[in-house]
């Protein structure tokens, strides 16, 4: 880190300290949560699957303080929560995938209109933080070129059809032989991650592994001991 970056970082921490995603206590910039909340975080991650059979690592159940943290990141402009939540994703990635080598990190994209309205794509913020923590390159590989209904507003049976034909590879993206880590915030039915993985495979990936902060309906998925 350069002297200027160190100086700016010092004042940023002084005036805008990092806060626990779950209780809003002030925490150190290197911490994923306050001491009290860390004790409540599950010691294991969840192994689940996106549509198409793509493995997905999830760090936390989508409930209580964890779902509220995701809500703040997505809808309350709390972009500062991307880093501590990404730390949870990285924990799950290391636990589930072990020493598996990834070539790059990418994310589930938002439609440009939705991104403009929100001001950012929370999945991209998480993916960029994960890439930095894992010391891997981040690459935007997908585009959402068609708008569709938000997945959480429709039934499970409609979700697969809802995401079909709305994503495509960016430009002449060539992922030949690459093992890609695909990031999103939450996995529910897995159709969004599954469709994005299917499109990524058109770029000739060697393998796609998914990872998220939270998994919904944890009782339906496998929790490794």
C-alpha positions in Angstrom: 0.0 0.0 0.0 1.4 3.4 -1.0 1.9 6.3 1.5 -1.1 8.1 0.0 -3.3 5.0 0.2 -2.2 4.5 3.8 -3.1 8.1 4.7 -6.5 7.9 3.0 -7.2 4.5 4.7 -6.3 5.9 8.1 -8.8 8.8 7.8 -11.5 6.6 6.3 -11.2 4.2 9.2 -11.2 7.2 11.7 -14.3 8.8 10.3 -16.1 5.8 8.9 -15.1 2.7 11.0 -16.1 -0.8 9.9 -19.1 -2.1 11.6 -20.4 -5.6 12.4 -22.9 -6.6 9.7 -25.1 -8.2 12.3 -25.3 -5.8 15.2 -23.6 -2.7 13.9 -20.9 -2.6 16.6 -17.6 -1.0 15.5 -15.1 -3.6 14.5 -11.6 -3.7 13.1 -11.2 -3.5 9.4 -9.7 -7.0 9.3 -12.7 -8.6 11.2 -15.7 -10.3 9.7 -17.9 -9.5 12.8 -17.7 -8.4 16.4 -16.5 -10.9 19.0 -20.0 -11.5 20.3 -21.5 -12.2 16.8 -18.5 -14.3 15.8 -19.4 -16.8 18.5 -22.8 -17.3 17.0 -21.6 -17.9 13.4 -21.9 -21.6 12.4 -18.6 -23.4 12.4 -19.4 -25.2 9.2 -20.6 -24.2 5.7 -23.5 -25.5 3.6 -23.0 -27.5 0.5 -25.8 -27.1 -1.9 -26.4 -27.2 -5.7 -27.4 -24.7 -8.3 -29.7 -25.9 -11.1 -27.7 -28.1 -13.4 -25.7 -29.8 -10.6 -23.2 -27.0 -10.0 -21.8 -27.2 -6.5 -22.4 -24.1 -4.3 -20.7 -23.2 -1.0 -22.9 -21.1 1.4 -21.5 -19.6 4.6 -24.7 -18.8 6.5 -28.4 -19.6 6.7 -30.7 -17.0 5.3 -32.5 -15.9 8.5 -32.3 -13.6 11.4 -29.4 -11.2 11.5 -27.8 -12.8 8.5 -30.7 -12.1 6.2 -31.0 -8.6 7.6 -27.3 -8.0 6.7 -28.0 -9.1 3.1 -31.0 -6.8 3.0 -28.9 -3.8 4.3 -26.2 -4.5 1.6 -28.8 -4.8 -1.2 -31.3 -2.2 -0.3 -29.9 0.2 2.3 -26.8 1.3 0.5 -24.5 -0.4 3.1 -21.8 -1.2 0.6 -19.4 -1.3 3.5 -20.8 -4.7 4.4 -19.5 -6.3 1.3 -16.0 -6.9 2.8 -17.1 -8.7 6.0 -19.7 -10.7 4.2 -17.1 -11.6 1.5 -15.0 -12.9 4.4 -17.7 -15.4 5.2 -17.9 -16.5 1.5 -14.1 -17.0 1.5 -14.4 -19.1 4.7 -17.0 -21.3 3.0 -14.9 -21.6 -0.2 -11.9 -22.7 1.7 -13.8 -25.2 3.7 -15.8 -26.8 0.9 -13.3 -26.5 -2.0 -10.1 -26.9 0.0 -7.0 -26.4 -2.1 -8.8 -26.3 -5.4 -7.2 -23.7 -7.6 -9.4 -21.0 -9.2 -8.3 -18.9 -12.1 -10.7 -16.1 -11.6 -13.7 -14.8 -9.7 -16.8 -13.5 -11.4 -20.4 -12.7 -10.4 -24.1 -12.8 -11.3 -24.8 -9.6 -13.2 -27.7 -7.1 -12.8 -29.5 -5.5 -15.7 -28.1 -2.1 -16.4 -31.4 -0.3 -15.5 -31.6 -2.1 -12.1 -27.9 -1.4 -11.5 -28.4 2.3 -12.3 -31.3 2.5 -9.9 -29.5 0.8 -7.1 -26.1 2.4 -7.9 -24.2 -0.9 -7.6 -24.4 -4.7 -8.0 -24.1 -6.3 -4.6 -22.9 -9.6 -6.1 -20.1 -7.7 -7.9 -19.0 -6.0 -4.7 -18.9 -9.3 -3.0 -17.0 -10.9 -5.9 -14.4 -8.2 -6.0 -13.8 -8.5 -2.3 -13.5 -12.3 -2.5 -11.0 -11.9 -5.4 -8.9 -9.6 -3.3 -9.0 -11.9 -0.3 -8.2 -14.9 -2.4 -5.5 -13.0 -4.3 -7.3 -13.9 -7.6 -8.3 -11.7 -10.6 -11.8 -10.5 -10.8 -13.4 -10.5 -14.3 -16.9 -9.4 -15.4 -17.9 -12.3 -17.7 -21.7 -12.0 -18.0 -24.3 -9.5 -19.0 -28.0 -9.5 -18.1 -29.4 -8.1 -21.3 -33.1 -8.7 -20.6 -35.2 -7.7 -17.6 -37.3 -10.2 -15.9 -39.4 -10.5 -12.7 -37.4 -10.5 -9.5 -37.0 -14.2 -8.5 -38.2 -13.6 -4.9 -41.5 -12.3 -6.2 -42.5 -15.4 -8.2 -43.2 -19.1 -7.3 -40.6 -21.8 -7.4 -42.1 -23.4 -10.5 -41.8 -20.1 -12.5 -38.2 -19.4 -11.5 -36.4 -21.6 -13.9 -38.3 -20.2 -16.9 -37.9 -16.6 -15.6 -34.1 -16.7 -15.9 -33.9 -18.5 -19.3 -32.5 -16.3 -22.0 -31.7 -13.2 -19.9 -27.9 -13.7 -19.6 -25.1 -13.8 -22.1 -21.3 -13.8 -22.2 -19.7 -10.4 -22.4 -18.2 -9.7 -25.8 -15.8 -12.4 -26.9 -15.2 -13.8 -23.4 -12.9 -16.8 -23.7 -12.7 -18.9 -20.5 -11.0 -21.9 -22.2 -9.6 -24.2 -19.5 -10.4 -21.9 -16.6 -11.8 -22.9 -13.3 -14.2 -20.1 -12.4 -15.6 -19.1 -9.0 -19.1 -17.6 -9.5 -20.4 -15.4 -6.6 -23.9 -14.3 -5.6 -25.4 -13.1 -2.4 -28.1 -15.8 -1.8 -29.0 -19.1 -3.2 -32.7 -20.2 -3.0 -33.8 -22.5 -5.7 -30.5 -22.2 -7.5 -31.9 -21.3 -10.9 -30.1 -18.0 -11.3 -26.7 -19.5 -10.4 -27.5 -22.5 -12.6 -28.4 -20.4 -15.6 -25.3 -18.2 -15.2 -23.1 -21.3 -14.9 -24.7 -22.8 -18.1 -23.9 -19.6 -20.0 -20.4 -19.5 -18.6 -19.8 -23.0 -19.9 -20.3 -21.7 -23.4 -17.1 -19.8 -22.8 -15.4 -23.2 -22.6 -14.7 -23.2 -18.8 -13.0 -26.2 -17.4 -15.2 -26.0 -14.3 -17.5 -23.7 -12.5 -17.9 -23.6 -8.7 -20.4 -21.3 -7.0 -20.3 -19.5 -3.6 -22.8 -17.3 -1.7 -23.2 -15.6 1.6 -26.5 -17.3 2.5 -28.6 -20.3 1.7 -32.3 -20.2 2.0 -34.3 -23.2 3.3 -31.3 -24.8 4.9 -33.2 -27.9 5.8 -33.3 -28.9 2.1 -29.5 -28.9 1.7 -26.6 -30.8 2.9 -24.6 -29.4 5.8 -21.1 -31.0 6.0 -20.0 -31.9 9.5 
